Amino acid sequence: LLRRMGLPLDALNTRLPGEGRSMRRRLRAARRACRTGNFAVGAIINRAVSGLAPGEAFVALGVGDGFPLLAAISGNPEKPCIGVDPFDAIERAREERPGFLQSFESLRAPEHRLHRLSFRDYFSQLHEGPIGCCLIGRSAAIDPLERLNTAEPHLAENSVVLVENVQDA
């Protein structure tokens, strides 16, 4: 009943120390664009990105529904946040979830990028600097361990790595 009324049950059930209201405000646009995004996961990502050291980046290997990337960029205009997904996945997102790409364009800052490449091509052609927070998105076609192994040389010393839905892989 609450969901039908537009009240996000997971956000209402999640207690955040100290900054609950400001986090809900920061993630509001991301939640509107990706209704299936989990508020608690978004809050973890947003908090990790806000704590990145200068020069470190958030990298999402696999954009999925877009919520993790939107959660990362929300309220973090000075933090490099990079989404990496092959062209066909992003075009599919454009068709299936037009709200994600519209929200990305409206929330993004110059430090936020979306690359239409495989993760292998991204690391061999574009990536520079340490990764302070890395999201390994789920993919039926690509082993999460392969993506993690490819990202590992670029991880900062105390980086945060989140692996999404690994039991489904």
Salt bridges, closest charged atoms under 4 A:
ASP10 OD1 - ARG31 NH1 3.03
GLU19 OE2 - ARG26 NH2 3.13
GLU19 OE1 - ARG47 NH1 2.87
GLU91 OE1 - ARG94 NE 3.35
GLU91 OE2 - ARG116 NE 3.93
GLU96 OE1 - ARG97 NH1 3.28
GLU105 OE1 - ARG108 NH1 3.82
GLU146 OE2 - ARG120 NH2 2.60
ASP168 OD2 - ARG138 NH1 3.12
